[in-house]
Structures are given as C-alpha cells and as structure tokens.
C-alpha cells in the first residue's frame, strides 16, 4: 500500500473534469472525513488501483506444488469442535426462537 503521508516530493499533477454535482458530492464526502478534496480523491483512487492490481496478480508455482494445492482442496474437511459449537448456536442475525 502506498504511503500518502510521505515527505516525498509530489511534483506530478492530476487534473480531471467533473460536473458541478459530481464536484459537490466529492467535496461533501471529503469534508465529512476532514480531508481536502485532493486527499480524498487521491486516497480513493489509489485504494481502487491497488485492489485492481491485487485482483490481477498471479503466482507461479511448480506443477508439483500446484497439484499438491489442488489435492489439499479436494480433501474432506476436518472437524473443528469449537467451530461446530459456534455454528450450532443462534447468531445475532437469527430470529429469536419461540
């Protein structure tokens, strides 16, 4: 994740055109977070760009490791008593039973 609080010299500019309604919406959102419009837009653009980068990341592994990974996925699950107990209890989202 990029550090936005860096002391690194920011010598590159970004300019975008918006409608008045878009600008007002972005300004209100930035104000709610006590940020400048520049901080708000930059943080959100970087967060989205980093998420896209991560979605497109791929890993190279040997065929042996890949097949081992697939075999592990195909194995039956192992019971975990604490989880079984947890899932047997009603959650806060369940409707109360009468």
URURWO-V140103 format. One line per field, one symbol per residue. ss: DSSP state (H for helix, E for strand, - for the rest). psi: psi as a letter, one per 20 degrees, with the letter a starting at -180 (. if undefined). burial: # if it has 24 or more other ideal C-beta (glycine too) atoms within 12 Angstrom, else .. Layout:
ss: ???
psi: ???
burial: ???
This chain:
ss: -------------------HHHHHHHHHHHHH----HHHHHHHHHHHHHHHHHHH-------HHHHHHHHHHHH------HHHHHHHH----------
psi: pqoijqiqpnjpqppqqrrggggggggggghhjlqrggggggghggggghggghhjqqqprqhghghgghghhiqqqppoghhgggihqqriiqqqp.
burial: .........................#..........#..####.......................................................
